[in-house]
Amino acid sequence: MTTTTGTPARFRQRLPADVLDRLQDGVRDRLRAQDLDAVLTDDPEDVAYLTGFFHHPGERPVAVLLRPEGPAVLLVPELERQHAQEQHARAEIVSYAEYPGVENPFAPLARAAGRLRGRLGMTTLITQHRLTLAQGAFTAAQWVSTELVTRARYRKLPEELALHREAARITDLMLTAGVALVTEAVAAGGDLPSEQELARHVTSVGTATMYAEHDDVVVVSPLAGGLVYAGPNSAIPHGLPSGYRLRPGDTFMLSLGCAVGGRFVEGERTFVLGEPTADQRRYHDTVRRAQAEGGRAIAPGVPCAASNARCLGVIRDAGLGEYLRHRQGHGIGLGMHEPPWLEDGDDTPLEAGMVVSNEPGLYVPGHAGYRISDSMVVTATGSQPLTTYPRALDDCVIPV
């Protein structure tokens, strides 16, 4: 895409005010459906979803109060007020002086709400301490536990999906850069990179691409990066990069992702350094078949549990069920991991507009792990992977 002057157009990460209004209106509809007079959330992802304000969470409460009518109200400590204003937070901003302070930090929010009475929804991730503070400020409210903001986040607007698609493009670039670093090291005939060196390289590619091509980058943690592990280290599903240096014959995994506009994507591939052994081919091919079946299973109306069963059933039918360690996948949005969960215990029906991971894996202690993951958007008729890096073993072999 180019501008009228012929220069490349820069990607804008922040959602405009009218999109944030639509997100808030979707939550207001759920408030009315649950007969709630307001909802209060202090979850940083909910705050960003409703107002566009991204912040580093800490001990100082930041919260949003939303009612069926009227503007959202954003509570911040005074030190964050300018930060919220500069991000054009879509809310009326109220602040408290400091925490713990001489006044309950939620008192300014209660005053802005006009001493709210009636049914006040609280989101389920609030801590007991924060809830006690909020209840001390909203003394006339009847508190009701609710997941309505979480469920509103399940289905993405087209403008949100555009952010996810851009994150997928950058994730594919990171995967390509990781393979290139290893390939170049093989050609040079020296030491191969370590897990840590690979992780640092792909992270730098992701962040550098974002800042070079985007305006108003939304900084979250992590902005770009992921897990990089090789050989026996990769048999630990969430192992962290170490100083282990790759060597010929290794299986190694690049489990990468990034966030654009605060919206995450993950893309994971498993590679083999040199001619694959029969076992490496069997493990990789089995996971690839499971991932393909998982992609076919992800479709509107399909319960998450049913998709999970179809996907992991391929690994069990291949006689490798003993090496399973986790579910098929999870929802992705403002969190890298968020509901719904593609697992036997979640019967949530998939809906068009959801973004979920499709990441079956098997893990052989003492040998290696094998996982292939794509972030999938649920469409009207099925699903589509957002990440596109090749998945087949022949495309994931690096000759040595």
N, C-alpha and C positions, 0 to 999 in steps of 0.2 A: 504494500500500500504506500502511495506517495501523496504528498500535499500538492496544492496547485502550483507551488514554486518548483516542483520536481524533486524536492528533498524527501527522504524517507520519513513517513509519519511515525511519530513516537506513540507508544501504547500508553494509555492513561489507566492507572490502576484503580483509582477511587471511583466508587459508584456515585452517580449524581443524586441530587436531592430527591428528584421524583422517583427514583428506584427505591431509595430508603423509605420514602412515604408509602410505596406499595408494600414493602416488607412489613412496615408497622401496621398497615391496614389489614394484612393477613393475620397478624397476631390479634388485632382488635376483633376480627370476626370470630376467632377462637375464644376470646374473652366473653363475647356475647353468648356463644354456644354453651359455655360452661357456667353462665350466669355469675361471672366474676365482676367485681367493681373495679379491679385493677390487678396488675401483676407486677411483682418486684423481682428483679434478678440482679445478682452481683457477679455472675459468671462473665469473665472477660470476653469470651467469644460471643455471648448473648449481647453484651454491651456494644461490641463492634457490629454485630448483625443489625441491631435496632437503630443505632445512631451513627455508625461509621467512625466512631472514636476507638482507636487502637491504643492500648497503653500497656506498660509493664506492670503486671499485678504485684502487689506487695501487701504490707500490713494495713495500709490506709484504704478504707472501703471506697469503691467506685460502684455505683449501682444505677439502674434505670427503673423508673416507675412509668408504666403505660396504662392508660385508662381507655375505655371504649370511645370516649370523646376527648378532644383537646390534645395538646402537644405532649410528646414524651418529655419526661423530666430526667435530666442526667445529674446525678450527685457525684461531685469530685472533691478531693481536698483542694484547698486554694492553690497549692503549688502546681496542680494539673489544669487549672482553669484556662490559662493561655494556650496550653497544649491542645485542649479540646476545642477552643475557638479557632486555632490555626488549622485544625483538621475539619473545620466546618461541621461540627457535630450537629446532627439533625435532632435537636432537642433544646428545651429550655434548660440552661445550666444553673445549678445552685451549688454552693460550696460550703465547706466547714473549714475552720481555721487550721486545725492540725489534729493528729491522732497520737495518743488517745484523747487529748484535749480535756477541757473542763465541761464541755457539753457533748452529749450523745451525738456522734457524727451523723446519725440518720435524722436528727431533729430538723435540720433545714429542709430535708426532703418531705417530712411530715407537714411542715408549715406550708410548703409549696402545694401540697395536695389538699390543703384546707381541712386538716384534721380528719382525714378520710375515715369513714365508717363503712361497714358492710364487709363483703367477702373479698379478701385480699390474697391473691395467689402468690405463693412463694415457689421458686424453682428448686428442684430437688438437690442441687449441688451446693446450696448455701451451707456454711458451717454452723455448728451449734452456737458458737460465739457470735457470729454475725447475726444469726436469727434472733438471739437474745437482745442484741443491741437494737435491731429493727423493731422487735415487739415492744421494747421500752419506749420507742418513739411513736409508733402507731398503736396507741393504747386502746383505741375504740374499734380496731379492726378484728374481724374473724379470719384467722389464718387458715389457708387451704393449700395443701401440697399439690403442685401441678407440673406437668411436663409439656405444657402447651407451647412454650417458646422452642424447646428442643424439637418438638414434632413439626412446628412451622418451618424449621430449618431443613427438614428432610428434602423437600422439593425445591429445586433451584429455579430462579427466574432466568430468562435468556441472557440477561446482562451478567448474572453470576456465572453461567456456563461459559461465557466468553472468557472470563478470568481463568476458569479451570482449563480451558483449551490452551490458553497461552502458557499456563504452568506446565501442561503436558508437553508443549513444544520445547520448552527449556529443559524439561527432564530428559527428553530424547537427546538433546544436545549434550547433556551431562553424561549420559550413557555412552554416546559416541566418543566423547573426549576421554573417558576412562579407558575404553578399548584402544584408542589411538595411543595413549601413554604406554600401555603395556606392549602394543605392537612395535612401537618405536624403540622401546628398550630391548626387545628381542632382536630387532634388526641391528642394533648397535653392539650387541654381543657382550654387554656389561651386566651389572646387577639389575635384576627386575625390581620394580617399585615395591615398597612395603604397603601394607593395608593403610597405614596412616598417610603415606605419601599419595596414594590413590585418592583417599577421602579428601585430602586437602586440595588436590588438583580439581576434582569434579566440583567441589564446593566453590572454588574460585571461578570456574567457568560459569556456573549458574548465577552467582551474584554479579559477576562482571557483565554478563549478558543483560541482566535485568537493568542495571544502572546505565548501561550504554544505550539501551533501546526504549526505556520506559521513563515516564514522568511521574513525579509524586509517588515514589516507591513506598508501599506500605510495609513497614518493617515488623516482622513477627519472628518468633523463634520456633523452629529454625527457618530462616529465609530460603536457604537452599542447602543441600547436603544429603547425608544419609549414612547407611551402614555399609561397610566394605569389609569382607572377610574371606579367607582362603583356607583350603585344606580342612583339617579337623575343626578349626575355629568356626567355619561356616555351618557346622552341625548344631550350633547354638543359635536359635532363631533370631534373637535380639542381641547377639554378641556385638561388642564395640570394636572399632578398628584398633589394631595393635601394631607393634613394630615388626610383626612377622613379614618376611620378604617372600614374595611369590617365587615359585620354582616350577620347572617343567613337570607336567603330569598333574598339577593341582587343578582341582575344581575351585572356582572362586565366584563370589556373588557381588554384584553391584545393586544395592537396595537404595534407590535414590528418589529424590522428590524436591519440590519447592512450592512456595506459596506466592501467588500473584494476586494483589488486592486482598491478601489475607486468605485466599481460597487455595487449598492444597491439592496436590496431585502426587501420586507415587507411581514409580515404574521400576520394576526389578527384573533382572536377567541373571541367569547362571551360565558361566563360561567354563571352558576346559582349555588348559594350556597344553597343546600337543594332541596327538591322536588319542581319541577317547578309548578307554578300555570297555569291555563288554558291560561291566557293572555301571560305569559312568553313562553309557548310552542307555541302558535299561532305566536307570533312575531318572535321567533327564527326559527321555521320551515319555515315561509314565506321567511325570508332572505336566509335561506339555499337553498330553491327551486330557488330563484332568482339568487343566486350565481352559482348554477349548470347550469341553463339556460344560464347565462352569459358565463360560460366556454364553453358551446357548441356553442355559437354565435361567439366566438373569433376564427377566421380562416382566412387563406389567401384570399384576395380579398374582404372580408367583410368590408364595410365602418364602421368607428368607431361609427358613429351615429346609424347605424342599430344594431350594437351589444348592444349599450346602450339602445336602445328602447326595444329590446327583454328582456334584463335583468331586467330593471326597470318595464317593463310591468307586470311582475309576481306580484310585490308588488301592483301596481295599481289595477290589476284584483282581488286581495285579499281584496280590499276595504281599503287598508292602505296607499294610495297615499298621504294623508295629512301629513304623518310622514316622507316623503322623504325630504332630505336636500342637496343631491349632486348626481353627475353623477356616472356611473358604475366604472370608473377608469381612469387611465392615464399611460403614458409611464414611464419607469424606466430605468435608466442607470447610468451615472455619477451624475445624480441628482435623488433624491428620487421622485420628481415630475418633469416630463418633457414631451414635446409632443411626440407622438400624444395624443389627449384627447378623451377618450371614452365618448362622450357627443353629444347631438343633433346637436351642432354647428360645429362639425368636421367631414367632409366626407372623411378624409384620409383613403385609403384602407389599411387594415392590411396586413403585409408581413411576410413571414417566416424569423425568426431571430429577430423579434421585441420582447421586453419584456414589458408587460403591467400589471397593477394591475386589479384584478377582485374583487371589494369590495362594493357591494350594502349594504346599511344600512337603517334602519329606527330608528327614534328618537322620543320618547314619552315624552314630557315635564312633569316633576314631577315624572316620573317613571324610565326610563332607555333608553339606546340606544342599538341597536343590529346591529353588523357589522361582516361580515366574509370576509376575504381577502386572496387571494393568488396572488403571482407574477407568471404570466403565460408567457411561451415562446411560440410564434407562430411557429408552425411546418409546414411541407409541406402539411399536410392533416388536420390540426386543431390546437389544442393547448394543452399544458401540464403544470400542476401546478408545480412550483419549490418547494414550501413549501408543506409539507405532513401531518402536524398535523391533527388529526381527526376533522371533521366539524360538524357532527350530534349532536343534543342536548344531546342524551343519552351519548355521549362520552365527553360532556362538562358540566356535572353535578358533583358537588363535594358534596358528602353526608355530612350532619352535624348532 
